[in-house]
Amino acid sequence: MERNDIEVLKNIVNMVLVTDIHAKNRQRYVVEGRMIYTKILREYGYSLNRIGCSLKKDHTTIIHYTRAIDKLIDAND
Protein backbone atom coordinates (compact mmCIF):
# COMPACT_ATOMS: atom_id res chain seq x y z
CA MET A 1 0.00 0.00 0.00
CA GLU A 2 1.27 3.44 -0.86
CA ARG A 3 0.26 6.96 0.10
CA ASN A 4 -2.49 7.05 -2.51
CA ASP A 5 -3.77 3.68 -1.26
CA ILE A 6 -3.98 5.08 2.27
CA GLU A 7 -6.18 7.93 1.03
CA VAL A 8 -8.37 5.46 -0.86
CA LEU A 9 -8.76 3.38 2.32
CA LYS A 10 -9.73 6.50 4.29
CA ASN A 11 -12.37 7.32 1.70
CA ILE A 12 -13.73 3.76 1.75
CA VAL A 13 -14.00 3.72 5.56
CA ASN A 14 -15.66 7.15 5.54
CA MET A 15 -18.10 6.12 2.83
CA VAL A 16 -19.05 2.72 4.29
CA LEU A 17 -19.48 4.02 7.83
CA VAL A 18 -20.96 7.37 6.72
CA THR A 19 -18.55 9.30 8.90
CA ASP A 20 -15.33 11.30 8.81
CA ILE A 21 -12.47 9.59 10.63
CA HIS A 22 -10.70 12.97 10.81
CA ALA A 23 -13.53 14.59 12.74
CA LYS A 24 -12.40 16.30 15.94
CA ASN A 25 -14.77 14.47 18.26
CA ARG A 26 -15.02 11.26 20.22
CA GLN A 27 -18.38 10.01 19.06
CA ARG A 28 -18.41 6.23 19.07
CA TYR A 29 -19.03 5.74 15.35
CA VAL A 30 -16.12 8.06 14.48
CA VAL A 31 -13.73 6.31 16.87
CA GLU A 32 -14.81 2.89 15.62
CA GLY A 33 -14.11 4.06 12.07
CA ARG A 34 -10.60 5.03 13.13
CA MET A 35 -10.17 1.65 14.81
CA ILE A 36 -11.20 -0.22 11.66
CA TYR A 37 -8.88 1.93 9.55
CA THR A 38 -6.03 1.27 12.01
CA LYS A 39 -6.67 -2.49 12.07
CA ILE A 40 -6.53 -2.74 8.27
CA LEU A 41 -3.29 -0.76 8.02
CA ARG A 42 -1.65 -2.76 10.84
CA GLU A 43 -2.52 -5.99 9.00
CA TYR A 44 -0.74 -4.55 5.95
CA GLY A 45 2.35 -3.96 8.12
CA TYR A 46 2.26 -0.21 8.53
CA SER A 47 4.08 1.24 11.53
CA LEU A 48 2.27 2.85 14.43
CA ASN A 49 3.90 6.18 13.63
CA ARG A 50 2.88 6.13 9.97
CA ILE A 51 -0.73 5.30 10.85
CA GLY A 52 -0.68 7.97 13.55
CA CYS A 53 0.59 10.58 11.10
CA SER A 54 -2.15 9.72 8.62
CA LEU A 55 -4.77 10.35 11.33
CA LYS A 56 -2.88 13.17 13.07
CA LYS A 57 -2.78 11.05 16.23
CA ASP A 58 0.02 9.88 18.51
CA HIS A 59 1.36 6.34 18.17
CA THR A 60 0.04 5.52 21.65
CA THR A 61 -3.47 6.29 20.44
CA ILE A 62 -2.93 3.83 17.59
CA ILE A 63 -1.84 1.18 20.12
CA HIS A 64 -5.06 1.83 22.05
CA TYR A 65 -7.17 1.57 18.87
CA THR A 66 -5.49 -1.71 17.92
CA ARG A 67 -6.03 -3.28 21.32
CA ALA A 68 -9.62 -2.04 21.55
CA ILE A 69 -10.65 -3.34 18.11
CA ASP A 70 -9.03 -6.71 18.87
CA LYS A 71 -11.09 -6.94 22.07
CA LEU A 72 -14.27 -6.07 20.16
CA ILE A 73 -13.52 -8.71 17.54
CA ASP A 74 -12.77 -11.36 20.19
CA ALA A 75 -15.96 -10.51 22.09
CA ASN A 76 -18.05 -11.07 18.96
CA ASP A 77 -16.52 -14.47 18.16
Phi and psi in degrees as GROMACS dihedral restraints (atoms count N, CA, C in turn):
[ dihedral_restraints ]
;  ai    aj    ak    al  type     phi  dphi    fc
    3     4     5     6     1  -114.8    20    10
    4     5     6     7     1  -177.4    20    10
    6     7     8     9     1   -55.5    20    10
    7     8     9    10     1   -43.6    20    10
    9    10    11    12     1   -63.6    20    10
   10    11    12    13     1   -37.3    20    10
   12    13    14    15     1   -65.2    20    10
   13    14    15    16     1   -35.2    20    10
   15    16    17    18     1   -64.1    20    10
   16    17    18    19     1   -42.6    20    10
   18    19    20    21     1   -64.3    20    10
   19    20    21    22     1   -39.3    20    10
   21    22    23    24     1   -63.2    20    10
   22    23    24    25     1   -43.3    20    10
   24    25    26    27     1   -62.0    20    10
   25    26    27    28     1   -42.3    20    10
   27    28    29    30     1   -57.6    20    10
   28    29    30    31     1   -46.1    20    10
   30    31    32    33     1   -63.8    20    10
   31    32    33    34     1   -38.8    20    10
   33    34    35    36     1   -64.5    20    10
   34    35    36    37     1   -47.5    20    10
   36    37    38    39     1   -61.1    20    10
   37    38    39    40     1   -44.8    20    10
   39    40    41    42     1   -61.0    20    10
   40    41    42    43     1   -42.0    20    10
   42    43    44    45     1   -70.6    20    10
   43    44    45    46     1   -45.7    20    10
   45    46    47    48     1   -66.5    20    10
   46    47    48    49     1   -41.8    20    10
   48    49    50    51     1   -91.0    20    10
   49    50    51    52     1    -1.4    20    10
   51    52    53    54     1    49.6    20    10
   52    53    54    55     1    59.2    20    10
   54    55    56    57     1  -150.3    20    10
   55    56    57    58     1  -178.0    20    10
   57    58    59    60     1  -129.1    20    10
   58    59    60    61     1   109.4    20    10
   60    61    62    63     1   -69.4    20    10
   61    62    63    64     1    -7.5    20    10
   63    64    65    66     1   -96.4    20    10
   64    65    66    67     1     2.2    20    10
   66    67    68    69     1   -60.2    20    10
   67    68    69    70     1   144.0    20    10
   69    70    71    72     1   -90.7    20    10
   70    71    72    73     1    55.8    20    10
   72    73    74    75     1  -145.8    20    10
   73    74    75    76     1   173.8    20    10
   75    76    77    78     1  -117.1    20    10
   76    77    78    79     1    30.7    20    10
   78    79    80    81     1   -65.1    20    10
   79    80    81    82     1   142.7    20    10
   81    82    83    84     1   -54.6    20    10
   82    83    84    85     1   -45.9    20    10
   84    85    86    87     1   -65.2    20    10
   85    86    87    88     1   -29.9    20    10
   87    88    89    90     1   -72.2    20    10
   88    89    90    91     1   -45.9    20    10
   90    91    92    93     1   -64.1    20    10
   91    92    93    94     1   -40.7    20    10
   93    94    95    96     1   -64.7    20    10
   94    95    96    97     1   -34.3    20    10
   96    97    98    99     1   -62.1    20    10
   97    98    99   100     1   -43.5    20    10
   99   100   101   102     1   -63.1    20    10
  100   101   102   103     1   -39.5    20    10
  102   103   104   105     1   -63.2    20    10
  103   104   105   106     1   -43.9    20    10
  105   106   107   108     1   -63.2    20    10
  106   107   108   109     1   -45.7    20    10
  108   109   110   111     1   -57.3    20    10
  109   110   111   112     1   -46.1    20    10
  111   112   113   114     1   -62.8    20    10
  112   113   114   115     1   -44.6    20    10
  114   115   116   117     1   -59.3    20    10
  115   116   117   118     1   -45.1    20    10
  117   118   119   120     1   -62.9    20    10
  118   119   120   121     1   -46.6    20    10
  120   121   122   123     1   -66.5    20    10
  121   122   123   124     1   -35.9    20    10
  123   124   125   126     1   -64.6    20    10
  124   125   126   127     1   -38.4    20    10
  126   127   128   129     1   -66.4    20    10
  127   128   129   130     1   -26.0    20    10
  129   130   131   132     1   -84.9    20    10
  130   131   132   133     1    -0.8    20    10
  132   133   134   135     1    91.1    20    10
  133   134   135   136     1    14.1    20    10
  135   136   137   138     1   -72.3    20    10
  136   137   138   139     1   148.0    20    10
  138   139   140   141     1   -75.4    20    10
  139   140   141   142     1   159.3    20    10
  141   142   143   144     1   -61.2    20    10
  142   143   144   145     1   -40.3    20    10
  144   145   146   147     1   -65.5    20    10
  145   146   147   148     1   -41.2    20    10
  147   148   149   150     1   -66.4    20    10
  148   149   150   151     1   -42.0    20    10
  150   151   152   153     1   -64.1    20    10
  151   152   153   154     1   -43.5    20    10
  153   154   155   156     1   -59.6    20    10
  154   155   156   157     1   -42.1    20    10
  156   157   158   159     1   -63.6    20    10
  157   158   159   160     1   -37.6    20    10
  159   160   161   162     1   -68.6    20    10
  160   161   162   163     1   -24.5    20    10
  162   163   164   165     1  -104.0    20    10
  163   164   165   166     1    -2.8    20    10
  165   166   167   168     1    59.8    20    10
  166   167   168   169     1    43.7    20    10
  168   169   170   171     1  -125.7    20    10
  169   170   171   172     1   160.8    20    10
  171   172   173   174     1   -76.5    20    10
  172   173   174   175     1   155.5    20    10
  174   175   176   177     1   -62.6    20    10
  175   176   177   178     1   -27.7    20    10
  177   178   179   180     1   -68.9    20    10
  178   179   180   181     1   -31.5    20    10
  180   181   182   183     1   -65.6    20    10
  181   182   183   184     1   -38.5    20    10
  183   184   185   186     1   -66.2    20    10
  184   185   186   187     1   -38.8    20    10
  186   187   188   189     1   -60.2    20    10
  187   188   189   190     1   -45.4    20    10
  189   190   191   192     1   -60.7    20    10
  190   191   192   193     1   -46.4    20    10
  192   193   194   195     1   -58.7    20    10
  193   194   195   196     1   -44.1    20    10
  195   196   197   198     1   -62.8    20    10
  196   197   198   199     1   -46.2    20    10
  198   199   200   201     1   -65.6    20    10
  199   200   201   202     1   -41.8    20    10
  201   202   203   204     1   -65.6    20    10
  202   203   204   205     1   -43.5    20    10
  204   205   206   207     1   -68.4    20    10
  205   206   207   208     1   -35.2    20    10
  207   208   209   210     1   -63.2    20    10
  208   209   210   211     1   -40.1    20    10
  210   211   212   213     1   -64.4    20    10
  211   212   213   214     1   -41.8    20    10
  213   214   215   216     1   -63.6    20    10
  214   215   216   217     1   -40.9    20    10
  216   217   218   219     1   -66.2    20    10
  217   218   219   220     1   -43.5    20    10
  219   220   221   222     1   -65.9    20    10
  220   221   222   223     1   -35.3    20    10
  222   223   224   225     1   -68.4    20    10
  223   224   225   226     1   -28.7    20    10
  225   226   227   228     1   -88.6    20    10
  226   227   228   229     1    -6.3    20    10
